[in-house]
Structures are given as structure tokens and as C-alpha cells.
Amino acid sequence: MVKIRLARRGRHKRPFYRIVVADSRAPRDGRFIEVLGTYDPLADASGVRLDMGRAEGWLKQGAQTTATVKQLLKRAGLGAAPQGG
């Protein structure tokens, strides 16, 4: 199954995440198919940068989202993103 999830980057106590499309069996920070955007939880503004067209395309193809990514997609304005399972 293909999932849209977060891959952690950054250093100790300074997290920075990539929003990636990956096989569900791959490790969290391991192999991925495509980078859709980034999420900076320490940013003052929304902190989410996302390629909306590519995200919609993956969702239409059946990619599942994690709970956190679902909230981020909503915040970015993608509407009712389907919940992963």
C-alpha cells in the first residue's frame, strides 16, 4: 500500500519534516517514491508547503494518509482528505 506520511529531517530538538509518498513497508526516514512538500512545526506561520496537484493525484490513485498528514492537508486547503488505514 502507498501512504502519504512524514519523514523527519533536522537536528536534535529542531524537527523539520518532508511530506512524502512511500510504500507502507518502508522505514519512516527510508526509501520514498516522491516528495510532495515540507512541514516546519517551529515556523510562526502555517509551516506547510505542499504541491497540491501532486497530492491530489496521489489521493485519487488510492494513496492513504496518516492522521497527521490528513490534518496538514486540511490546513493547506486540500479539503476532506481521505483517512489512511
C-alpha positions, -999 to 999 in steps of 0.1 A, spaced: 0 0 0 12 35 -7 10 61 21 14 98 23 33 104 55 60 125 72 98 118 71 118 135 98 148 157 90 165 183 111 187 180 141 181 173 178 151 192 192 148 211 158 124 189 138 117 195 101 96 171 81 92 162 44 57 151 33 65 121 12 47 93 -7 62 59 4 55 23 5 39 14 38 66 -12 45 95 13 41 111 28 72 100 62 83 131 80 71 140 55 45 131 50 8 103 70 -6 87 75 -40 82 113 -42 85 144 -20 52 164 -20 62 192 3 76 201 37 63 209 72 81 230 97 63 228 131 85 255 146 76 281 120 54 311 131 32 309 100 14 277 89 47 260 81 32 237 54 44 239 18 28 214 -5 24 206 -42 -14 204 -42 -17 190 -77 6 161 -70 -10 154 -36 -45 153 -52 -31 130 -79 -18 105 -54 -50 106 -33 -70 99 -65 -48 69 -72 -56 55 -38 -28 66 -16 -37 66 21 -27 94 45 -16 92 81 -36 111 107 -11 139 110 -7 143 72 -45 144 69 -46 174 93 -18 191 74 -36 186 41 -67 201 56 -47 231 69 -31 236 34 -66 237 19 -70 203 3 -104 198 19 -116 165 31 -86 143 26 -93 106 30 -81 89 62 -54 62 59 -59 29 75 
